[in-house]
């Protein structure tokens, strides 16, 4: 398996990529991380880039993710929005868990938003879904299907008590 080569190949597994917590808001277009490859106060930023950037890229395919190394005295995250504004987030001397929690609060979608989007995507994805909250209440509304037995009785050859009855 070629994807299981290199440093920490678990980062490229689908299970690991789906476990990411940060789903960015719709307005975010560019997500950049500035850090140094040396220095004690950059350790959390290095770990964040190593472990969490693949998850962020996987969960946010429409967002450009940029990492800039060895260009700044202190680590920070900058988010550029679609209206031209940008936001600086200081990640100096924080570990990767603190960084991801802060980013979820500041530029991430809430759990309620994610749950609502998942519910909408689930019910609207497949036109074959029917029932409460879907386009059709019953399968009998689809042309070519048998009507509900409560409205029109089924023919005897489709009813089990007539098919399997002892003769």
N, C-alpha and C positions, 0 to 999 in steps of 0.2 A: 504494500500500500504506500504509494509515494507521498501521500499527504501526512504520513506519520513520521516524517523525517524532520530533523532540525531541532532547535531549542523548544522545549515544551510543546510537543505536537498536539496536546489536548486542546490548545487554543483554536485549532482548526476543525474541531468536531462540531457537528450540528447541535448536539445537546448543550455544549458549552456556549456556543454563540447565541442560542435561544434563551439562555439563562440571564442575559444582560438586563439590567434594571433601567437603564437610561434610554427612553424614547423621547427624542427632542420635539419641541413644539413645532407646529407647521411653519411658523415665521422664520425659523433658523435655517439659513442657507449654507453658511460656512462655519465650521467648528475647528478652531486651531489651538494647539497646545504648544507653549514655548517652555523649554526646560534645558538643563545642562546635563551632560553625561557624567559629570563629576560634582562633588559637593554634597555635604550631609543634608542640607535643607532641600535638595532636589530629589532625594531618595523616593519620596512618595509619588512625585510626578513621574519618575522613571518607571516605578512599578505600575502606576496607572496606565501609562502608555503601553507597557508590555502586556498587561493582562486585560485591560478594559477597552482599549481602542478597537480591537477586532470586533468586540460585541457591539460597540457604538456604530461602527461601519455596517454591520450586518442588520441591526435594528433600524437604521436610518439610511436607506439606499439613496434617497434624494438629497442628502446633505454631503457636502464636500468636507472631508476630514483631513486636516493638515497638521503635521508635527514639525516644529522648527527646533533644531538642536543647537546648543552652544552659541546662542545669540543674545542672551539676556542674563542679568545678574540675579533675578529672582523668577521663579516659575509662575506662569499664569495661563489661564484659558481665555481666549477671546472668541466670542460668538458674534457673527455678522448676520443681521436680519435682512429680510427682503425689502424693507423700506429704507435701507441705507444706514440705519443705526448700527452700533456695535456695543457689546458689553464686555467689560474686563472682569474676570473672576480670579482672585488671588488664591493660589494653592501652595503658598510658601510654608514649609515645615509641616505639612499635613500628610497623613498616610493615605493610601489609595482608597480605603473604605470611607474615610471622612470626605475625600474629594468627590466620590461618586454620590454619596448622600447629599452633599451640598448642591451638586449639579442637578440632581433629580428635583430638589426643591426649587431651584432658581430657573432652570431652562427646560426641565422635563415635564412631561404630561403627568397629570395626577392619576391615581389608580381608578378613580371614577370615570375619567375620560377614556382610559384604556379599556375598561370594562364595557363602556357604552359603544366604543368603536368595534370591539370584538363581537358584541351582540349584533350590531348592525351588519357587519361583514358576514357573520354566520347566517343570518336569516335572509339576506339579500343575495348571497353568492349563488345559491342553487335555486333555479325556478321550480324544481321538483318538490321543494319544501312546501308543506301545507300544514295548517293548524293555526292556533292563536298567534298573532303577531306576524304572520306571513301574508303573502299576496292573496292566497286562496285559503278559504276556511276548510274546505273538504276536497278530497280527490275527485268527487263526482262533478266538480265545476270544470274540470279539464275535458275538452271535447274528446270523445272516443272512449271514455271510461264509463263503467256501469253506474247508473244513478243510485242514490242512497236507497236502501231497502225500506226506510221509513216513508219515503215518498212514493216509490213505485216498487211493488213486491218483485222479488227475484223469481225467475222461472224455476219450475220444479227441478229441472235438470242441473241447476246450479246450487241447489240446497242439499246439504248433507243428509238430512233425515229422509229424503226421498231416494238418494243415491245408495246409501248404505243400509237401508231398511231391509230386514229379512223378508223374503217373498214367499 
